[in-house]
Amino acid sequence: MHTLKVPTEINLLGHDEQALRLARVYEGMRKAGIEAALVRNLANIYYLTGRIYRGFIYLNPALDGPRYFVRQPNHLTGHGVHMIRKPEEIPSKLAGEGLSHPSSIAIELDSVCYAESVRLAKAMGMQAPETNLSPVMRGARAVKTSFEQELIKRSGVKHSLVYERIPHLYQEGMTDIEFQIEIERASRLEGCLGIFRVGGDDMELFMGNILTGENADTPSPYDFAMGGEGLNPSLPVGANGTVIKPGLPVMVDANGNYTGYMTDMTRCFVADKAREEAVKANQLSIEICKTLAAMMKPGVAAADLYKKAFAMAEDAGMADSFMGHRSHAGFVGHGLGIEINEAPVIAPRSRDILEAGNVIAIEPKFVIPGMGAVGIENTYIVGEEAPAECVTTAPEQIMLLD
């Protein structure tokens, strides 16, 4: 059995790639008036090192690089690595290098719980956490380097290959969950990592969202474009065991994490012939995606993209079904990368302005009462000029299940 040997060097990104990412973080810290910061969030640790470990990263632009305080695993090596049992050891480790103690320190208050944030603040000589690092990290991660974009493109290739196989995975009489399991199997065999990282603590999802029939109109507590009842109240979203019926669309929004960086893609399928109303809604979704891709370039307001999408739905007489029916999502797109819900957010009150290097999923979807969910979703990379590059290339028309 082949075993992948992961290098013990803590920085798997290489010096140049890490320097690009640190430069964005340090610039954000400078603008926010942050002298030093302590990174705890796993997604941010992965962003800054290319690996996951339990511990912290100490950031101070005045130093010759980050300092890594590792609790587990205990075999990592490299410049600035310190093994610790608890965060209270961090100040003494810094002092051991002859480094002065910062007068203040920022912590990721959006993801670190209150008790831990207070503990970290006290460990660093403060009575309570003072400054939030999360907006700085969110802003830095919103603009992908060329290397990150390449990883996203590689995920897009594999993601698209799986979607092209989906029609052949169907068997007559299947339920939505049985169909989803076959899609998940094909995805894992293609190399999907399985994990679907979502920022925040009020959204959860396993591998994807497969919807057919009336279940697509079931509201979910999560801020997703589509809902679904799910199989259990502990995870109330997605497939619920509905039998796939001829003529009713099956919407597939499945995991695209093949490289640690995700793509997001939705396509619709149907057993037998698709109904005219479903074809019309799906074509409108395709047209909205193309229109927004042609608008996406640096300097464009995210809110303007949403307004254009909604106007197109309204002009087509489908505003009531746009982004839901009984429950409407308040966006038509979102940034993604290490997590599925990064900046920018394509919403009516978003203040985000597009930058080159943004990676954005556009998902104009419709829920038609009595029929189900219809529409597509694509992942785009924003360049210096429009249109944005689409990296999810599976056929966009409603595909016939074999």
MITORDO-367113 format. One record per residue (C-alpha): x negated, z, y. Coordinates in nm, 4 decimals. Each point is the difference from the previous one (the first is absolute). Layout:
residues N
> px, pz, py
> X, Z, Y
...
END
This chain:
residues 402
> px, pz, py
> 0.0000, 0.0000, 0.0000
> -0.1453, -0.1017, 0.3390
> -0.0349, 0.2847, 0.2472
> -0.0461, -0.0681, 0.3703
> -0.2896, 0.2053, 0.1343
> 0.0690, 0.1002, 0.3594
> -0.3133, 0.0645, 0.2101
> -0.0568, 0.3613, 0.1018
> -0.0892, -0.0958, 0.3602
> 0.2850, 0.1408, 0.2076
> 0.0300, -0.3046, 0.2270
> 0.1193, -0.2929, -0.2112
> 0.0671, -0.2163, 0.3078
> -0.3570, -0.0755, 0.0919
> -0.1591, 0.0883, 0.3331
> 0.1252, -0.2974, 0.2032
> 0.3634, 0.0218, -0.1140
> 0.0155, 0.3744, 0.0528
> -0.1563, -0.0422, 0.3448
> 0.2801, -0.2396, 0.1019
> 0.2646, 0.2487, -0.1030
> -0.1764, 0.2975, 0.1557
> -0.0346, -0.1890, 0.3265
> 0.3793, -0.0350, 0.0225
> 0.0530, 0.3662, -0.0853
> -0.2636, 0.1167, 0.2492
> 0.1507, -0.2169, 0.2731
> 0.3397, 0.1553, -0.0686
> -0.1531, 0.3465, 0.0110
> -0.1675, -0.0805, 0.3304
> 0.3275, -0.1171, 0.1560
> 0.1776, 0.3120, -0.1268
> -0.2729, 0.2316, 0.1288
> -0.0914, 0.1203, -0.3513
> -0.3518, 0.1393, -0.0430
> 0.0083, 0.0454, -0.3781
> 0.2489, -0.0400, -0.2843
> 0.0617, 0.1100, -0.3568
> 0.1565, -0.2601, -0.2319
> 0.2021, 0.1359, -0.2943
> 0.2602, -0.2681, -0.0816
> -0.0859, -0.1949, -0.3180
> 0.0950, -0.3387, 0.1432
> -0.2295, 0.0622, 0.2967
> -0.2829, 0.1194, -0.2254
> 0.0393, -0.3219, -0.1983
> -0.0018, -0.2017, 0.3231
> -0.3283, 0.1566, 0.1133
> -0.1857, 0.0053, -0.3334
> 0.1636, -0.2436, -0.2431
> 0.0691, 0.2818, -0.2449
> 0.2299, 0.2994, -0.0487
> -0.1367, 0.3526, -0.0236
> 0.1286, 0.3497, 0.0651
> -0.1492, 0.1361, 0.3158
> -0.0627, -0.0930, 0.3617
> -0.1892, -0.2356, 0.2303
> -0.1448, 0.1449, 0.3187
> -0.0133, -0.2582, 0.2779
> -0.2020, 0.0379, 0.3177
> -0.1136, -0.3150, 0.1845
> -0.3127, 0.1835, 0.1209
> -0.1337, 0.0315, -0.3561
> -0.1866, -0.2575, -0.2086
> 0.2989, -0.0422, -0.2289
> 0.2891, 0.1897, -0.1611
> -0.0494, 0.3212, -0.1914
> 0.1806, 0.0163, -0.3329
> 0.1188, 0.3349, -0.1322
> 0.0938, -0.0488, -0.3654
> 0.1923, 0.2412, -0.2218
> 0.0530, -0.2398, -0.2928
> -0.1523, -0.1955, -0.1723
> -0.3361, 0.1709, 0.0050
> -0.2293, -0.2976, -0.0715
> 0.0145, -0.1902, 0.3307
> -0.3212, -0.0689, 0.1885
> -0.1157, -0.1508, 0.3279
> -0.0949, 0.0843, 0.3568
> 0.2123, 0.2790, 0.1442
> 0.1567, 0.1140, -0.3285
> 0.0620, 0.3737, -0.0409
> 0.1676, 0.1575, -0.3028
> 0.2368, 0.2836, 0.0956
> 0.2538, 0.2283, -0.1675
> 0.2078, 0.0656, 0.3116
> 0.0239, -0.1308, 0.3592
> -0.1349, 0.3276, 0.1406
> -0.3432, -0.1151, -0.1179
> -0.0030, -0.3028, 0.2328
> -0.1423, 0.1732, 0.3121
> -0.2948, 0.1492, -0.1913
> -0.0761, -0.3371, -0.1596
> -0.0052, -0.1617, 0.3457
> -0.2203, 0.2791, 0.1321
> -0.2333, -0.0518, -0.2939
> -0.0610, -0.3516, 0.1324
> -0.0693, 0.1396, 0.3444
> 0.3287, -0.1395, 0.1348
> 0.1811, 0.1802, 0.2786
> 0.3584, 0.1174, -0.0434
> 0.2611, -0.2176, 0.1802
> 0.2021, 0.1609, 0.2777
> 0.3172, -0.1537, -0.1444
> 0.1007, -0.2016, -0.3044
> 0.2872, -0.2356, -0.0804
> 0.1955, 0.0165, -0.3275
> 0.2509, -0.2456, -0.1544
> 0.3071, 0.1996, 0.0959
> 0.2390, -0.2716, -0.1218
> -0.1091, 0.0487, -0.3620
> -0.1743, 0.3383, -0.0278
> 0.2511, 0.2817, -0.0476
> 0.0227, 0.2797, 0.2545
> -0.1630, 0.2660, -0.2179
> -0.2986, -0.2186, -0.0821
> -0.0382, -0.1218, 0.3578
> -0.0159, 0.3602, 0.1217
> -0.2527, 0.0844, -0.2699
> -0.2175, -0.2984, 0.0932
> 0.0201, 0.0851, 0.3703
> -0.1059, 0.3602, -0.0644
> -0.2794, -0.1160, -0.2311
> -0.1313, -0.2050, 0.2933
> 0.0231, 0.2914, 0.2434
> 0.3401, -0.0632, 0.1590
> 0.3125, 0.2126, -0.0172
> 0.2335, -0.2949, -0.0600
> -0.0154, -0.3792, -0.0267
> -0.0106, -0.1596, 0.3440
> -0.0294, -0.3790, -0.0314
> 0.1634, -0.2487, -0.2364
> -0.2358, -0.2545, -0.1582
> 0.2788, -0.1923, -0.1775
> 0.0796, -0.2458, 0.2845
> -0.3699, -0.0886, 0.0258
> -0.0245, -0.0746, -0.3720
> 0.3283, -0.1906, 0.0030
> -0.1224, -0.2172, 0.2875
> -0.3367, -0.0662, -0.1642
> 0.1528, -0.0973, -0.3347
> 0.2535, -0.2342, 0.1647
> -0.2717, -0.2607, 0.0656
> -0.1572, -0.1169, -0.3236
> -0.3612, -0.1120, -0.0274
> -0.0833, -0.3327, -0.1639
> -0.0832, 0.1896, -0.3199
> 0.3362, 0.1771, 0.0009
> 0.1768, -0.3300, 0.0626
> -0.1780, -0.1501, -0.2997
> 0.1211, 0.2833, -0.2226
> 0.3553, -0.0574, 0.1245
> -0.0294, -0.3725, -0.0730
> -0.1187, 0.0776, -0.3528
> 0.3012, 0.2274, -0.0518
> 0.2200, -0.2809, 0.1336
> -0.1330, -0.2485, -0.2565
> 0.0682, 0.2314, -0.2944
> 0.3328, 0.1131, 0.1441
> 0.1137, -0.3627, 0.0334
> -0.1091, -0.0843, -0.3554
> 0.2148, 0.2819, -0.1372
> 0.3031, -0.1124, 0.2004
> -0.0315, -0.3524, -0.1342
> 0.0284, 0.1453, -0.3517
> 0.3090, 0.2087, 0.0744
> 0.2608, -0.2635, -0.0996
> -0.1473, -0.0065, -0.3523
> 0.0253, 0.3791, -0.0406
> 0.3787, 0.0012, 0.0065
> 0.2220, 0.0173, -0.3079
> 0.3770, -0.0336, 0.0072
> 0.1787, 0.3349, 0.0105
> -0.2868, 0.1868, 0.1643
> 0.0646, 0.2843, 0.2391
> -0.1845, 0.0204, 0.3307
> -0.2235, 0.2808, -0.1304
> -0.0882, -0.1920, -0.3167
> -0.0929, -0.2980, 0.2165
> -0.2043, 0.2244, 0.2290
> -0.1958, 0.1416, -0.2938
> -0.0974, -0.3521, -0.1102
> -0.1097, -0.0838, 0.3551
> -0.2031, 0.3222, 0.0147
> -0.1651, -0.0861, -0.3315
> -0.0966, -0.3463, 0.1236
> -0.1322, 0.1526, 0.3221
> -0.2160, 0.2577, -0.1789
> -0.1400, -0.2629, -0.2380
> -0.0977, -0.2086, 0.3039
> -0.1891, 0.3024, 0.1371
> 0.2513, 0.1838, 0.2178
> -0.1253, 0.3544, 0.0628
> 0.3533, 0.1381, -0.0170
> -0.0245, 0.2462, 0.2876
> 0.2177, -0.0836, 0.2991
> -0.1456, 0.2051, 0.2847
> 0.2570, 0.0934, 0.2647
> -0.0935, 0.1925, 0.3147
> 0.2063, 0.3064, 0.0837
> 0.1963, 0.2345, -0.2216
> 0.3506, -0.1458, 0.0265
> -0.0376, -0.3272, -0.1931
> -0.0698, -0.0446, -0.3709
> 0.0041, -0.3018, -0.2288
> -0.1196, -0.0886, -0.3491
> -0.1516, -0.3478, -0.0388
> 0.2742, -0.1795, 0.1925
> 0.3678, -0.0562, 0.0721
> 0.2116, -0.2263, -0.2238
> 0.3616, -0.0425, 0.1088
> 0.2989, -0.1953, -0.1206
> 0.3712, -0.0017, 0.0800
> 0.1777, 0.2830, 0.1794
> -0.2893, 0.2406, -0.0594
> -0.1854, -0.1739, 0.2844
> 0.2640, 0.1387, 0.2395
> -0.0595, 0.3618, -0.1060
> -0.1622, 0.1898, 0.2901
> -0.3297, 0.1762, -0.0680
> -0.1454, 0.3020, 0.1840
> -0.3260, -0.1902, 0.0444
> -0.0839, -0.2259, 0.2928
> -0.0238, -0.3163, -0.2108
> 0.1609, -0.3330, 0.0768
> 0.1984, 0.0186, -0.3225
> 0.1461, 0.3013, -0.1802
> 0.1472, 0.0287, -0.3456
> 0.1245, 0.2984, -0.1954
> -0.2997, 0.0393, -0.2297
> 0.0096, 0.1558, -0.3459
> -0.0047, 0.3644, 0.1065
> 0.0747, 0.2031, 0.3156
> -0.3681, 0.1041, 0.0062
> -0.0936, -0.3605, 0.0897
> 0.3120, -0.1496, 0.1606
> -0.1103, -0.3583, 0.0594
> -0.0031, -0.3283, -0.1889
> 0.1218, -0.1108, -0.3420
> 0.2778, 0.2061, -0.1579
> 0.0655, -0.1714, -0.3323
> 0.2323, -0.2758, 0.1276
> 0.0287, -0.2943, -0.2371
> -0.1262, -0.3227, 0.1578
> 0.2971, -0.2339, 0.0271
> 0.0006, -0.3808, 0.0371
> 0.0244, -0.1115, 0.3623
> -0.0966, 0.3364, 0.1538
> -0.3420, 0.0107, 0.1686
> -0.2777, 0.2252, -0.1267
> -0.2312, 0.1101, 0.2806
> -0.3545, 0.0852, -0.1115
> -0.2222, 0.2005, 0.2356
> -0.2844, 0.1056, -0.2315
> -0.3403, 0.1669, 0.0442
> -0.2857, -0.2188, 0.1227
> -0.2895, 0.2486, -0.0182
> -0.2783, -0.1780, -0.1890
> -0.3034, 0.0956, 0.2096
> 0.0810, 0.3298, 0.1713
> 0.1543, -0.2127, 0.2768
> 0.3603, -0.1085, -0.0447
> 0.2017, -0.3090, 0.0616
> 0.3777, 0.0234, 0.0284
> 0.2224, -0.2785, -0.1285
> 0.3685, -0.0462, -0.0819
> 0.1648, -0.2887, -0.1777
> 0.3489, -0.0582, -0.1399
> 0.0962, -0.1219, -0.3454
> 0.3273, -0.0896, -0.1659
> 0.1307, -0.0599, -0.3502
> 0.2074, -0.3189, 0.0063
> 0.0780, -0.1604, 0.3374
> -0.0442, 0.1835, 0.3304
> 0.3085, 0.0254, 0.2167
> 0.0070, -0.1979, 0.3234
> 0.0121, 0.3124, 0.2177
> -0.3110, 0.1387, -0.1685
> -0.1889, -0.3286, 0.0444
> 0.0973, -0.0064, 0.3677
> -0.1181, 0.3586, 0.0606
> -0.3262, -0.0582, -0.1848
> -0.0680, -0.3154, 0.2027
> 0.0629, 0.1928, 0.3207
> -0.2507, 0.2622, -0.1163
> -0.2580, -0.2747, -0.0617
> 0.0608, -0.1443, 0.3470
> -0.0355, 0.3420, 0.1650
> -0.3315, 0.0578, -0.1789
> -0.1326, -0.3383, 0.1115
> 0.1177, 0.0544, 0.3572
> -0.1589, 0.3443, 0.0263
> -0.3241, -0.1232, -0.1618
> -0.0174, -0.2685, 0.2686
> 0.0340, 0.2699, 0.2674
> -0.2538, 0.2455, -0.1407
> -0.3213, 0.0033, 0.2012
> -0.1947, 0.2585, 0.2046
> 0.1908, 0.1368, 0.2975
> 0.3497, -0.0579, -0.1391
> 0.2296, 0.3033, 0.0120
> 0.1239, 0.1143, -0.3417
> 0.3417, 0.0676, 0.1550
> 0.0292, -0.3675, 0.1007
> -0.0436, -0.1041, -0.3631
> 0.2855, 0.2258, -0.1044
> 0.2227, -0.1250, 0.2809
> -0.0596, -0.3610, -0.1062
> 0.0821, 0.0766, -0.3635
> 0.3202, 0.1821, 0.0923
> 0.1042, -0.2790, 0.2378
> -0.0402, -0.2559, -0.2797
> 0.2132, 0.2143, -0.2327
> 0.2603, 0.0451, 0.2740
> 0.0113, -0.3743, 0.0778
> 0.0607, -0.0678, -0.3698
> 0.2866, 0.2492, -0.0079
> -0.1871, 0.2345, -0.2350
> -0.0876, 0.2919, 0.2275
> 0.2261, 0.2380, -0.1947
> -0.1990, -0.0650, -0.3180
> -0.3455, -0.0090, 0.1619
> -0.2403, 0.2584, -0.1481
> 0.2826, 0.1626, -0.1908
> 0.3771, 0.0297, 0.0104
> 0.1260, 0.3552, -0.0557
> -0.3368, 0.1288, 0.1236
> -0.2306, -0.2018, 0.2257
> -0.3791, 0.0273, 0.0173
> -0.1259, 0.0270, 0.3563
> -0.2834, -0.2521, -0.0379
> -0.0692, -0.3486, -0.1306
> -0.3702, 0.0413, -0.0771
> -0.2896, 0.2409, -0.0243
> -0.3742, 0.0176, -0.0231
> -0.1595, 0.0655, -0.3366
> -0.3342, 0.0375, -0.1689
> -0.1094, 0.3157, -0.1815
> 0.3538, 0.1293, 0.0550
> 0.3196, -0.2014, 0.0061
> 0.1163, 0.1300, 0.3392
> -0.2815, -0.0429, 0.2497
> -0.0011, -0.1222, 0.3606
> 0.1320, -0.2083, 0.1633
> 0.3723, 0.0549, -0.0539
> 0.2304, -0.2960, 0.0704
> 0.2964, 0.1883, 0.1443
> 0.2198, -0.0280, 0.3131
> -0.1602, 0.2975, 0.1780
> -0.3530, -0.0441, -0.1319
> -0.2745, 0.0288, 0.2612
> -0.2559, -0.1714, -0.2238
> -0.1790, -0.3088, 0.1257
> -0.1442, -0.2389, -0.2575
> -0.3767, -0.0323, -0.0417
> -0.2126, -0.2411, -0.1991
> -0.0556, 0.1585, -0.3383
> 0.3449, 0.1575, -0.0294
> 0.1541, -0.0486, -0.3431
> 0.3787, -0.0084, 0.0171
> 0.2794, -0.0327, -0.2546
> 0.3068, -0.1792, 0.1373
> 0.3163, 0.0649, -0.2034
> 0.3267, -0.1365, 0.1475
> 0.2465, 0.0964, -0.2722
> 0.3762, -0.0125, -0.0282
> 0.2508, 0.1977, -0.2064
> 0.3147, -0.1991, -0.0707
> 0.2939, 0.2187, -0.1085
> 0.1167, -0.0795, -0.3508
> -0.3133, -0.2009, -0.0747
> -0.3181, 0.1902, 0.0707
> -0.3306, -0.0273, 0.1850
> -0.1559, -0.3325, 0.1029
> -0.3131, -0.0903, 0.1938
> -0.3758, -0.0260, -0.0181
> -0.3006, 0.1985, 0.1161
> -0.3482, -0.1293, 0.0722
> -0.3294, 0.1573, 0.1015
> -0.1786, -0.1575, 0.2977
> -0.3427, 0.0426, 0.1571
> -0.0008, -0.0320, 0.3782
> -0.2817, -0.2219, 0.1283
> -0.1213, -0.0907, 0.3455
> 0.2626, -0.2747, 0.0223
> 0.3482, -0.0450, -0.1463
> 0.1311, -0.0572, -0.2574
> -0.0990, 0.3019, -0.2069
> -0.1415, -0.0705, -0.3458
> 0.2387, 0.0609, -0.2904
> -0.1753, 0.1464, -0.3065
> 0.3018, 0.0313, -0.2305
> 0.0676, -0.3522, -0.1233
> 0.2550, 0.0196, -0.2841
> 0.2916, -0.2478, 0.0417
> 0.2415, 0.1228, 0.2650
> 0.3235, -0.1609, -0.1193
> 0.2254, 0.1953, -0.2364
> -0.1573, -0.0540, -0.3425
> 0.1999, -0.0564, -0.3185
> -0.0555, 0.2508, -0.2785
> -0.0814, -0.1674, -0.3314
END
